[in-house]
């Protein structure tokens, strides 16, 4: 099984939380904005029942021709009348539409509408019997498939074109007081849960939706089933140990065969390691909140899931899937599942079948890993959700959203790009949009809340990607908190509703009443937004070109253009509450821009440079269309490709560069005009060139994941072609490189140390930090065990009278190329020894200068706090990402917090709202990244312990250095290996009961009482990490050592046991010497 490698990129996860609001309902009496007051007509055409993605020509708005529907379906239903003045007659039929054409409506079936009370308690007996209690938020409320069918007119009237419905498969009834009403605890994956209706009901839903020119996307789960298997413990058991022995509850022996199809009952198809901690390997192998985690590395499991979901396509003709918990599944499964499912759907007459995955990360580089390397057509965009809240609710500058769009090149791949992403504002897991708006400012009026809801909806609809609206958004639903249960209100009347009393924006009702109100102002505005989307193909699938943003609240502007048509649409949004006027540069100089919306807006005229002046009211949006086409781009004559740079060795000879991880490739050409297309291709080991991505917007980039190669090493050549709309242009010279994705095993760092520093720490680009650990003879060796990457070396001393006072030499940045130049191979890992002199120069041989001292960072106990009055927090998995562990400013450019940590944690340093200060990865020459959505930092505690978290922001004349230290209180010294080490062998059952003590001078030892016999053992950390798994080499011919004699050993994933025979009973000392990290030794003495 291959674990997903870290992706090192520059835009990462913000700690965006869900939102919650309380508002009053004013119903039809709510005052609409004057330009929109007349728009009362209603109409929608697409239903979402899961996730959908389509294989389509990204460059064209022409949809794939639809085959004949293979079986009879209901008579087509008349579609609602479009909004006045908007012509939607050219909107494609459902079989011809691609993913970006859809407007999704997400329904939690149990909470939407009860159309058949006879199934409220599910089956008469068995695992799906009972559970109905509409007064309990954790039980079934009676919503069902028939209820959804009954409200298709309501959904279509709002403008939706596709349904995403929660899973319909038969679920485990309950786990204690929590019931499976939500659908994500499947046990019978071949049949509809009786609480929701029958298989025939689901077939009727799909047929009725298709008759209305709507699609149905089914929510599916491949990571886990319901909690049927019982393990001896729920604590996660890592891969250094055997899995738990699985069993079944004594009270339910029949559960051994309850799952369907039959292969799901075979416990060997599961990981059986206990509950995930959502960090490290457990994120992939652990049970998701107790649910049975499938071993998705097994081919039988992969094939089984593919067969199951082919059944739902073949039998019901669903149009797409939304896929749950994508990042907790082996990437190899998605690489097989996605192409096979898409091909099968085409065979079934569904040419534009699609899928979008839930990758619960706000980092585009993380999400895009699954759409590029994982080959999924689309994914939910968590980054746009968080940035939209920041901009339209928290008053953060509009550049926050522009930053999301600037990262769109991460999605460029051969089969997809950012236009296929799936945008959303709220959902069933993280809270409602109305809640967020009210939580951010409890004083907001209904007028304000409606306006913010509508302009936010416009932002995610008219920017690249397909929009999703969660049921109840159109009614102004709020909740009592930003969590899953607080966002699952009933839409239908429920007098006993546990949500009774929740406010609803612009309504006098609450969630205990029927809330299918077609006159609600948000419902009406969504109708207009949807009709605009359907009427103008460029707003659905046009290239997204960013036009204007700023660091302040106010104007955000972008264009949408279908390249072959060259007609520019300008979308302008105002996040401020007051009117704004702004000059915006367009791509159509000298053209008039006619108003698309509002229809009576004043036309704009672009000057000879393309600038237009736009005036827009507060919390509003406008769309304009150029009256003339953008200029057709001329063909370029010469193309330059950057990203793989030629290198010279010490003799000045050009050598082939080495690349690893995700590679940013950028094409450029002098005079390249807008609507020029760049096509990137790659050849592996001399094979044919294959397209790896395209880009229509400068800067022209793709990010190719070199870990997608079958081997960790290989030879590649890359080229880029830039062409105009007629296909004329030029191709760059080939760039040749060697791919090397082997890991860093160990690094030995030797320091000239002119300032006599005591300790050393290393901050890696991926946000992980090792140390601080003591220098021994001005050197230290770190066991790393992670992909090769740049890192910062920090040398320091601590005040002997106050351990919170640090002083530092200026940090040294070591590039990956420098590491590779010094590295020697040990299997699939690399070890290196480096030298750093007093001039901060790094070399792979001794470069000490013999004089001088390194420059230092300033120290000043009375220095003002670097972040002023802003309160900082350590926010991460250890505290639910909440702002609860505050940091104290203690002077000397230093912040401090103390936390208890157990195991691996991801975290960031941020303020209470994630708005002003948000520090994370990647680390650069200046340290941590400050931005709207940096990546998570990493820390692994080898044991439950108390740690001091330090954050430093130290200014110099050229830059400020921002980095962290994490120091265990009363930890003792764990030595240069940086992790707790153990003697593990036959004398103690290979467990971690005998720790190694660090004795100093690169020596570890442990004492064990032994009988006169033979023993096998190794030295290792808790997790059998390859870089600290000390034993004999795999090819060693003798694995026996003699008492009192040292022997050479090595590290690696498959080291052999060390064997020793003891002649006399007594206490024996086991010694590990890592003075030379490339040649460690072992000795056993009495």
N, C-alpha and C positions, 0 to 999 in steps of 0.2 A: 504494500500500500504506500503510495507516495503522498506525503503531506504537502499542502499548498505552501509554496515558498513565500517569504515576505516580499512585497513589492515596494520598491523604494521610489516614491514619487513625491511631488511637492504640494499636492492638495489632499488634505486628509480630514479625518472625522472630527466634526465639532461635537460638543456634548449636547446637541440639541435635544430638548425634551419635548414631550407632548404639550398641548395647550388646553386650558379649560376656561369656561366663561359662564356667567350667570346673566341672563338678560330678560327683559320684559317682552311679552308678546303683544303686538298691536294689530295683528291680522291685516285685513284689507284696508284698514284705516291708516296704515303706515304711509307716511308721505314719501313718495318717490321723487327722485331728481326730475326736474322739468323735462329734460330731453328724453327721459325714459318712461314718463308717467303714462304715455299712451300705449305702451307695449304690454298689453294684457293677454294677447293671444299666446297659446301654449303649443309645444310640440317637441318630441325627442324620438330618436330612432335607434339607439343601441343599448343592449343590456350586457353587463359584465358578470360572468359567473366564475371567473377564475383568472387565468392569465392568458394573454394571447400575443403571439408574435408571428410575423409572416415573412416568408422569403420573397422579397420583391426587389425590383430594380430601384436602388436608392436614388438614382439620378432622374427618375421620371415620375410624374404623377399618374401615368397611365397604369391602371391596375391590371393584374393578371387576369386574362379572360376566364370567366366562370364556366365550369362544365355544367352539364345538365344535372339537376338535383336527382340523386339516384332513387329516391322513393317519394311517393305522394306526400304532400304537406298541406296544411290548411290553406284556404283561400287567402291571398294577400289582403291584409287589412289596410284601410286607407290611413295614410300618415297625417298627422296634425298639420294644420295650416302654419306656414312659416310666419315669423314676425313681420309686421308691415314693412314693406320696402326691401326685404331680403329674399333673394331668389335661391332656394335650395334644390331646384329641380334637377341639377346636374350631379347631385350627390350620389356616389356609386351604390349599387346593390351590395348586400352584405357579403356575398361570395367574392366580389371583386375588390372589396376594400382591403387595404393593408393596415397594419397595426396603428400607424400614425394617423389614420383617418378617424379613429374611434374616439368617442367620449364615453368613458366608463362610469358605471354606477355600481358601487360595491354594496352588496346586501348581505347582512348576517341573517340567514333564513329564519332562525328561531325567534328573532326579535322584530321581523319586518311586518308580517301580516298573517293572521290565523284564518285560513280559508277552509279548514276542515277540522272541526273540534273533535271528531271521532278518533283522531290519531294523537291527541295531546299527550297521552301516556305511552305512546309507542306501541311495542308488541305486547301480546297478552302474557308472554313469559319469556324467559331467556335473558341474555345479556343487555338487551335494549328495551326492557320493560319497566315502565314507571318513570318517576322523576319530575312529573308536572307540578310546579308550584310557582305560579306567576307573581307571588309576593316575595320570592327569594331571588336575588340577583344572580345566584350561582346555580339555578335550576332551570329546567325547561319552561318556556312561557307559551308555547303553542304555535308559534309561527311555522309555516310550512310552504311547500312548493305550490300548492293550490293557492295559498294566499298571495304568493308572488305573481302567479298567472293572473289573478284577479286585479292586480295593480299595474299591469303592463301599460295600460293607457296612461296612468299617472306618470310613470317613469318616462315613457316616450314623450309625453306632453312637456316634460322639463327639458327635453333635447337630447337625452342620453341615447347612445347608439349601440352600446354593448353592456351586458350584465356581467359582473364578476360576483359569483355566489360562493359562499363558504362551502367547505367540503360536504358532500351529500352522502358519503359512504356510512355504513352502519358503525356506530361508535360504542366504545365501552360506556356503560351507563354513568358510572360515577367512581370517584376516588375520594372516599370520605364524604365531606359536605360539598365537594365541588363536582358538578355534573358535566357531561360531554355535550352540552347543547350547542357548543361552538363548532363542532365537527372535526377537530384536529386530533381526536383519539381513535382513529379508525381501527376496526378489527376485521370486518368483512368488507373488503375493498371491491367486491363485485356487485353489491346491492345497495340500494338506497336505504338509509336509516328509517325505520317505521315511524319515528316521531315526525319525519318530514314528508311522509307520503309513500308512494310506491315507485318502482321502476317506470311504470307507465306514466305516472305523474311527471317524472323528470323528462321523459320523452315528449310529453305534451308541452312542457315548458319550452324546450328547445324548438319544437315545431311552431308554437305560437309566437315565439320571438322572431323566428325566421320569417313568418308570415307578415310581421310588422317591419321587416327589413332591419332587424336587430340581431346581434350576436350574443352568444352565451359562452362565457369563460368559466371553467370549473377550477376551483381551488383544490390543489392536490398536495399530498405529503409523501415524500420518499425517504425522509430521514428516520422516521420512527412509526411505530404503531401505538395503540393504547397500552396502558400498563397492565399486561397480563402475566409476564414472566416475573417471578419473585426471586430476588437475590438475597444471600445471607446478610448483606449490609448494603446501604445506599451510598456509603462513602466511596469516592472514586478510587479505583485500584489501577495504578499505572502499568505500562507495558513492561516494566521490570519484573512484574509478577504475573502469574497465570490469571486468567479471568476467573470471576466467581463461577461456582457451579450453579447453573440455572435450575429453577424448579417452578412449581405452580402453587397457588394458595390451597391449603388443606381443605378449606371450606368449598372450593370450586375445582375439584379434579377434572370436571368437564372442560375447563378452560384450556386444557392441553391441546384440544382440537377445535377451539372456537374460532380461530382466524381463518379467513378465506382470501385467496386460494391456499391450498394445503401447504405449500412451501413456507408460508409464513409461520407455521406451527413448529418448524424445525429450529430448536434453540441454537444450533450451531451457526445459523445465519445472522446471529446477533453478536454484539461486542461484549455484553455481559460484564461491564466494568463499573457499574454504579453511576451515580448522578454526575453530570458534567459540572465543572466549576466555571465553564465558559472561558477558560484560559488554557494555553498550551495544547497538548494532545487531547485533553478531555473535551475541547470544543468540537472535535471530530469524532471521538470514540465514546464519549459519555452519554448517559441517558438524559434527554432533554426534559428537565423537570420531572423525572421519574418515568417517562415513557420509554418503551423498549426500543433501543437504538440499533438499527440494522447495520451490519458490517457491509457497507456499500463499496468496499474494495473487492468483494467476491463477485466473480462473473455470474454465478447463478442468481445472486441477488439483483444485479444489474439487469439481467435478462428477464427476471421475474417482474420487476417494475415496468419494464418496457411492454411486456405482454399485458399487464393489468391496464395500463393507460391506452394501449391500442384498443382494448375492448370498449372503453368509454367513447373513443372516437368512432369506431365502427358501428356500435350499437345506437348511440344517441346523436352522432354528428355534431358534437360540440365544436366550437370554433377556435378554442384556445385553452391554455392552462395558465393559471397563476400558481407558482410553485413556492411552497412554504420552506423555511429554514434551509435555504440553499447553501449557505457557507458552512453548514455542519455536515455536509455530504462530500465524499471523496470526489475530487475534480474529474477523475477518470469516468465516473458515472455520467456526469453531464456531457462529457465529450462523446459518449456513445448515445445517450438518451436523446439529446437534442436533434442530431441529424436523422436518427432513425424515426423519431416521432414525426418530424416535419415531412419526411419522405412518405411515411405511411398515410398521413393526412391527405397529401396530394393524391395518392392512389385511391383514397376514399372520396374524391371529388371535393376536397376542401383546399383549394390552392393557396389560400392566404392564412392558413392556420398559423397561430403564433403562440409564444409563451413569454411570460415575464416572471422573473424570480424575485423573491424577497431576500435581499442581502442587507441585513440590518446594520449597515455602516453608512455614515455620512461622508465617507472618503471615496471620491470618484475613482481613485486608483485601485481601491479594494473592490468596489462594485464592478468596474470594468474588467477585472480579472475573470469574472464569470461570464461576461458577454464576449470576451475575446478568447482567452485560453479555454474557458469552459464551453464556448460555442452556443450559449443561450442567446436567443434573438433580442431579449430585452430584460431589464431589471427595474424594480422600483427605485426611484431617485430620492434617497433620503437627504441628499445634500440640498436639493432645491426646496424641500419641505422646511428644513431649518433656516435656510437663508431667506425664504419668503416670510417666515415669522419675524426674523430679525428686521427685515426691511419694512414690512407693512404693519407690524405691530409694535416693534421695539424701538423704532426710530433710527436704526442703524443705517449708514450710508448705502446708497443703491449700488455702490461698487461691490457690496457683499454678494448680490445676485450676479453681477457681471463676472465675479470671480468664479462662480459655478460654471458659467458658460465658457469661460476661458479654459476650463479643464476638459471641455468636451472632446478634444482631440484624443483623450485617453480611450474613448469608445470607438475610434476608427479601426475597423477590422474588415476583412474580406467580405463578411456577410452582414455587417451592421454598422451603424454609427449612432451619434447622439440623437438623431431624429427619431430613432426607434425606442428611446428611453421612455419610461412610464412615470409621469409626475403625479404627486398627490400632496394633500395638505394635512389630512388626519386619517385615522383608521381605527380598527377595533382593538389594537394593542396599546396605543400610546396617547389616547385622548382625542377630544374633539376640538376643532378649530375655534369654535365659539368659546370654549373653555380657555384656550390659549390667549385669545384676545382679551378676555376679562381678567385673566390672571396677570397679564402684563400691565393692565391699568383698570382697576375696579371702578373708576369713575366714568367710564365711557358710556355714552348714551346709546339707545337703540339705533338712531340715525348713523352714528359713528360706526357701530359694530356691523351694521348691514353694509355700509360703504367699504369697510375694510375687508369684509368677506367677499364682496363682489370684485374688488380690484385684485385681491389675492387670487380669486378664481380666474380672472382674466390673465394674470401673470403666468400661471401654470398651463393655461390653455393655448395662448398665442405664442409662447416661446417654444423651442424645439421639444418634441416629445408628445405623447398622448396623455390627456388629463384623466384622473380618477377622482370621483366625488363619492364620499362615504355617505350612506343613507342617513338622512337627518340633517346633513349640511344645508340642504335647500330649505329646511324648516327652521334653521337657526338653533339647532340643539346645542346644549352645553352639558355640563356635568359637575360633579362635586370634586373632581380631581383629574390629574393627568395620568390615568392608568387604564388598563384594559376594561375591568369591570365597570368603571365609571363612564365608559363610552359605548355601552351596549343597551341603550334604552329601547323600549318598544315604540314602533310607529303606530301600531293599532291600539285601540282603547283597551286599557287594562286597569280597572278601578283599584286593584290591589298592588299596583306597580311599586316596586322598591325605589323607583326614581321619582316618585310623586313629590312635587315641590321643587324639582330642578327648574331653573329658569329657562325660558326659550326666548331667543332674540326676536323682537318685533312681534310678539304674540301674547295674548292674555291667557293662553292655555299652558298646560304642563304635560310631561310625558305620560301621564296616566290617561290622557284623552286621545281620541283619534286625531292624528296630525298629518293627514294627507291633504294639506291645504294648498290648493293650486293658485290661490291669490297671495300667498306669502311673497314679500318683495324679493327675497333671495331666489326663490323658485322662478319668479318671473324674469329676473335678471339673468339667471342661468339659461333660460330659454333663448334670450337674445344672444348671449355668448355662444351657445351651441349652434344657433342658426348662422351666425357669422362664420364660425368654424367650418360648417358644412358648405357654405356658399362659396368659399374662397380656398381652392386647393393649396395655394401658397402658404396659407396660415396653418395648414396641416403638415405638409411635407416639404415646404421650401427650405432652402439653406438658411440658417440663422446667422446673421451678421450683426455683431454688437456695434451700436452707434454712439451711445452716450451713457455715462454713469458718473457718480462723484462720491466723495467720502461723506457727503451730507444727505440727509433726507430730502427727497424731491424727485427729480426726473430720472427715469430709466427708459432708454429707447433702443430698439433693435429693429432690423429689417428681416423680412422673410421673402425669399426669392426662389422660384423654380428656375434653375439656370437656363434651360432651353427656351423659356418664355421671356426671361429678362425683365418681367414686370415687378417693380419693387413695391412691397407693402411696408409702410413704416408704422410700427407699434410704439406708442408712447404711454407711459404710466407715471402717475404722480403719487409718491408714498407720503407726502406731507399733507397736512390738513388745510393748507392755504394754497391759493392759485400760484402757479409758477410759470415763468416765461424762460425759454431756453433756446439757444441756437444749436442746431443739430446738423452735422454733416451727413448727407445721404450719398448714394451712389449714382444718382440720376440728375446731373447738373442741368439747370435751365428748364426742368420740367415742372409742370403744375402737379401738385399732389391733391387729388380730390378726396373729400371725406368719405370713408366707408362707414365709420361710426365715431361720434354721433352723425347722423345723416345731414343735419343742418349746420354742421360746423363750417367755419370759414376755410376755404381751400388754402393750401400753402403753395408758395412758389420758390423753387430752389434757385439760388444765384449761380453764377458761372463756376463756382467752386463746389456746388452741390449743397450749400447750407440753406436750411429753412429755419424760420423762427416759429416756435410752437408755444401757445399759451394754453394751459390746462388747469382746470379746477382741482381743488384738493381731493385726494383719495378717489381719483377718477382715471379713466383710460380713454384713449382715442386711437383710431386706425385710419391711415391714409393710404391711397394707392396712386402711384405715379401715372401720369397720363401718357408718358412716352417710355420706351424701353431703355433699360440700361445699355451703355455702349457694349458692343460685342468685343470681347478681349482679343487683342492681337496675339499671334503665335510668338512665343518666346524663342530665342535662338540659342541660349546657353543655360544649363541648369547646374546648380551647385547643391550637393548633398552633404549635410553635416550630421555628426553623431558618432561616427567611427573615424577617429583621427589617426593618421599615420604617425608612427613613433620612430625615434632614433635611439639606438643603444649608445653606450659610453664611447664607442669608436666612431659615432656619427653615421652609422649605417642604418638605413630604414628597415624597420622590422614590422612584422604583422601585429597589429594591436590586438589585445585581448579584451573581450566584452563579457558581461555577465548580467543576470537579472533582466529587468525591463529596460530596453534601449530606446531612447528618444531619437528619432530620425527626423530631420527637418530639411525640406527642399526649398530652394529660393531661386529666383531668376530676376535679373535686372529688367525693370519695366513690366513685371507681371501685373496684370490688371485684375480687378474684381471679376469673378466668375471663371477664372482660370482654375483648372483642376489639376491636382497632383496625384499621381498613382505610384504607390510604393510596391516594389517587388523584391523577393529574396530567393536565392538559390542556396540549398544546403548540400554540402559535400559534392558539389559539381552537378547536381540535378537541375531539372528545368526550373525556370523562374516562375514563382507563384505570387499572385497579388496578396499582399498582407494588409492593405488598407488604402483608402482614398481620402482626400481632403479638398474642400472647395474654398476654404477661407484662410487667409494669411493670419498668423504663421502656419505654413503647411506642414503638418506633423502627423506621425503615427508613433505609437509606443509598442514595439514588438517585444513579446515576452520570450526571451531565449530559453527559459526553462521548459518551453513547449517541445523542445527537441527530445527525441527518444533517449538520447544520451546526455550526460552532464557536460560533455565536450563535443566539439564539431567545428567544421569550417564553413563559413558563410560568405556570400557576396551579395551586396545590396545595391539597388539602383532606384532612381526616381525619374518619372516622366511627367513633364508639365505640358498640358495641352489646352488649346482653346475649345470652343463649343463645336468646332468642325473636326476636332481630333488632331489638329496640327500642333506641332511644338517640338520639344527637344528632350533628350534623355541625358541624365548625368553620367559621369564616369562611374564605373563600378567601385564600390568600397568593399574591401576584403578584410575579414577579421576571424579570429579564433574565439569560439564560445567556450568559456570555462566557468561552469557553475559549481565547481567543487567548493567545499566549505573551509573556513579558517579552523584549523585544529587548535593550534596554540601560537601565541606571540610572545617572544622574549624581547623586552625593551631595556636597552642599556643607556644610561644617562651620564653625561659628563658631570652634571650636578654641581656647578660652580657655586650655587647658593645653599648647598647642603640640605636639600629638601628631604623630608622624612617619608612621604607617602606618594603614591601614584594612583590615578583613576583613569579609566578609558571610557569615553562616550562615543558610541557607534552611531552611524547615520540612521539606523532603524530605531533609535531612541533608547536602546538598551545601554546600561552602564555597568561596568565592572569596577570594583574597588569602592573606596580607596583601600589599598593594602600597603604594608610597609615595603620600602625599598631594602633589599639585601645586597650589600656590596654595590649599591647604586644601580640595581637591576631588579626586574620582576618578570615573572612569566605568568601569562593569563591563558587559561583554557577557555576558548571562545565558542566553538561549535555552532557557527552560524555562517550564512553565505558571505563571501568576501565582499568587503565594502569599506569606504573611507571611515576614519575614526579620529577623534580628538584625544590627545594625550595631555593630562593635567598633572603637574607636579606641585606639591603643596606641603605646608607645615601647619600644625595647629598649636595654638597658644597653650603652654603647659598649665597655666592657671585658669584658663577658660576655654574649654574644648569647642565652644561655639565660634571662636575667632579663628578664621583661616587666613593664610597668606599664600599667594600663588605665583609661580613663574608664568609668563605668558604662554597660554596653551599652544600646542603644536598640532597641526593638521597633517595626517598621514593619508595619502591617496591610495586607492586600490592598486594603482599601477606600481607604486612604491612597494606595497606589500607583496605583490606577485613577483616583482623582480628579486625579492629576497627569499621567496618561498621554496620549500622542498616538499615533494609529494609523499604522503603516507596513505596509500589507498586512495579513497575519494576525499581525503582531507589534506590541507596544506599547513605546514608549520613554517614560521619565519623568525629570524632574529634580526633586530634593527638597532641602530645606534643613533642617538640624538645628542648633538654637541651643544656647547654653551651659546652658539649662535642660532639655535633652534633649527639647525639643518639635520635632515634625516638621510641615512645611508644604510646600505646592507653590509658594509664593512666598517671597521673602526675609523671614525672621522673626528675623533676628539682633537681639539685645537690646543689644549694645554694651558690655556690662560683665559682671562675674562670671566664674566658672569652672565647668565641669561637675564633678559629683561623681565620685569615683574609687573603684576597687576597692582593698581593702587589699593591701599588700605586706609580706611577712615571710619572710626567708630561713630563719629557724629555726622556721617554722610546722610543726606535726606533719602527717604524711601524712593527707590527707582520708579515705582508705579504710583507715587503720590498717595492720595487718600483712598485709592481703590483697594478694597479688601480682596486678598487672594485666598484660594482654597486648593487643597489636593483633592481632585475629583476623579473617581475611577470605579472600577469594579468592586473595590474593597468597601465602598460606601454607597453603592447604587448610583454613582455619578452625581450625587447631591452635593450641595454647598454646605457641608456640615463640618468638615475638618479644616478650620481656618488656619492660615499661616500668620505668624507674628513677625513683624519686622524688628530685627534685633540689632540694627546698625551694621556698618561695614558692608553695605550693599547686599545684605543677607536676610532671607526670610526662612522661617523654621516652623515645622509642624511635626507632631509626634503621633504615629498611628500603629495599631496592631495589624500585622500582615500574616496571612497563612497561604503559602503557595504562590503561584504566578498571578500577577495583577497587571492590568493595563490602566493607565491613568493619564491625566494632564494637569497642568497648573492653570487655573482660570479664575475669573471673577464670578460673582453670583449669577450673572445672566449670560455668560459666554459671549459677551459683546465687546468689551474693551480689551480684556486680556484673555488670550487663549493660546497657551504655549504647548507645543508638542513636537513631533518629528516631521520631517527629517532634520537631523542635526547637520549643521554646516560648519564652515570655518569660524563662524561667530557663535555657534552653539545652537540652542533650540530655536524652532521656527515660531514666530508670532504671526497669527493670521486668522481668518474667519473659520477655517476648518482644518487645522493641522492634524497630523496623525497621532495615535495614542503612543505614549511612552511605555516602556516595558520594564518590569521588575519581577524577579523570582526569589521568593523567600524560601530557603531550604527547610525551614521549620517555622512553627508558630512563634513569633517574636515581636518585640516592640522596636520600631525603627524611627529615627529622626530623619525627616525629609528636609533637605536644605535646597533652597533655590537662590542662586547668585546672579546678579545683573551688575557687572562691573565695567564701568566706562573707561575707555582709553582715548587717545587722540584720534585714532582711526576707526574704532568700532567699539561697541559694547559686547562683552562676552557673557552669554546667558547659558548656564548649565546647572545641573543638579548633582547632589550627592545624597545617598541613602545609607545611613550608618546604623547598624544594629546596636542597641543599648546593651552593655554588659555581655558582648558577644564573645570576648576573647579574640584570638587570632585564628582565622580559618586558613591562612597561608596563601601562597601565590596561585594555587589552583582556583581560588575564588568561590569554592563551594564546599559544603561539608562532605567529608570523605569517610568511607567505612571499610573495615575488613569484612569481606563477605565470602563465606565458603561453607564447606561441609561441616565445620565445627559449630556453626550457628544457623544452619538451615538457609544459608545465603541471604539472610535478612540484614537489617541495619542496626542490630543491637550492639555492635562493637565499633564505636567511632574511632577514627584516626585522630590523634592529637598532633597539632603542628608544633614541632619542637624548635623551629627557627632554622635558618641557614638551609632552606629548601628541603628539609627532612620532616617526614611524618612517621608516627609510630603508633602501634596499638599492642596491648598485652592480652594474651589469651591463655587460659588454663587448658592444657592438652593432655590426653592420654597417649600411651605409646601405641601409635598406629599411623596410617597414612592419611593425609588431608589434601583436599583440593581447595583453592581459594583464588580470589582476585581482590584488587583494590578498586572501588567504584563509588560514585555518588549515589544518591537515593534513586535516581531514574536510569541508571546504567547508560548515562550519556556517553556516546562513543569517545569523545575527547578525554573523558576521565574514566574510561573502562580499561584498567591496567591489567595486562596479562601477557602471555607469550604470543608472538606473531602467528597468524594463521598457517604460515608455511614452516614454522619451527619443527625440527625433527625430534627435539628432546624438550619435555615439559617438566622435568624434575630438577629441583634444586637441593643442595645439601645444607644442613644446618651449619651456620657460621660462615657461609660463603655467599658473596653477592653475585647476582646474575642480572643480565640485561633483559628488559621487557619492553613492551610498547603499548600503545593505545589504539583503539579502533572499535568498530561495531562488532567484529567477530573474533576478538582475541581468544586464545585458548587458556584453559585453566592452568594455574601454577600448582604444581604438586610437590609436597614435602613429606618425608617420613620422619616421625619422631620416635626415638629409641627409648627415651625416658619420660615418665610422667612429670609434669611441672608447668611452670609459667614460661611462656615464650614471647619474645618481642618480635613483631613483624614491622620492618622498616621499609618505607618508600622514599627514595632519594630522587628528586626532580631537579637537581642542580643543572643538569643538561636536559632540557625538556625534550630533545630529540632522542635522548638515550637514557631514559630513566632506569633505575636499578631497584631490585628487591633483595632483602636479606632477612633471614629468620635466625634468631639467636636465643639461647637459653640464659 
